[in-house]
Amino acid sequence: MPASILGEVGHLSEVALPRDKATRLNCPSCGSGHVALVLGDNGGTSYVCTACGHSWS
């Protein structure tokens, strides 16, 4: 994810859920926590690891 976007939304995960109730999603390929939710044209969703590029749904 571009640094400018991270600067704008990076704080949202901590604001939305208290740390003790947050669920962390990690990449199944490399284990990184840098995961983006991607919305598809047909309304579906998938995930993309911004560290290694692996995608899954």
C-alpha positions as CSV (number, residue, x, y, z in Angstrom):
1,M,0.0,0.0,0.0
2,P,1.4,3.4,-0.8
3,A,2.9,5.3,2.1
4,S,0.4,8.2,1.7
5,I,-2.5,5.8,2.1
6,L,-0.9,4.1,5.2
7,G,-0.5,7.6,6.7
8,E,-4.2,8.3,6.3
9,V,-5.7,4.9,7.4
10,G,-3.0,3.2,9.4
11,H,-4.5,4.4,12.7
12,L,-8.0,3.0,11.9
13,S,-7.3,-0.6,13.1
14,E,-6.5,0.7,16.6
15,V,-9.4,3.1,16.7
16,A,-12.0,0.7,15.4
17,L,-11.3,-2.1,17.9
18,P,-9.6,-2.1,21.3
19,R,-6.3,-3.9,21.1
20,D,-7.6,-6.9,23.2
21,K,-10.5,-7.5,20.8
22,A,-8.6,-6.9,17.5
23,T,-8.2,-9.8,15.1
24,R,-4.9,-9.8,13.1
25,L,-4.9,-11.2,9.6
26,N,-1.6,-12.5,8.4
27,C,-0.5,-13.6,4.9
28,P,-0.7,-17.4,4.6
29,S,2.4,-17.4,2.3
30,C,4.9,-15.2,4.2
31,G,3.2,-14.5,7.5
32,S,3.3,-10.7,7.1
33,G,0.6,-8.6,8.8
34,H,0.6,-6.2,5.9
35,V,-2.7,-7.3,4.3
36,A,-5.1,-5.2,2.3
37,L,-8.8,-6.0,1.6
38,V,-9.6,-5.7,-2.1
39,L,-13.1,-5.2,-3.4
40,G,-13.8,-6.8,-6.8
41,D,-15.9,-5.5,-9.7
42,N,-18.5,-8.1,-9.0
43,G,-18.9,-7.2,-5.3
44,G,-16.6,-10.0,-4.1
45,T,-13.7,-9.4,-1.8
46,S,-10.2,-10.8,-1.6
47,Y,-7.0,-10.1,0.3
48,V,-3.6,-9.1,-0.9
49,C,-0.3,-9.2,1.0
50,T,1.4,-5.9,0.4
51,A,4.7,-7.4,1.5
52,C,4.9,-10.4,-0.9
53,G,2.0,-9.9,-3.4
54,H,0.2,-13.1,-2.5
55,S,-3.6,-12.9,-2.9
56,W,-6.4,-15.1,-1.6
57,S,-10.1,-15.0,-0.8
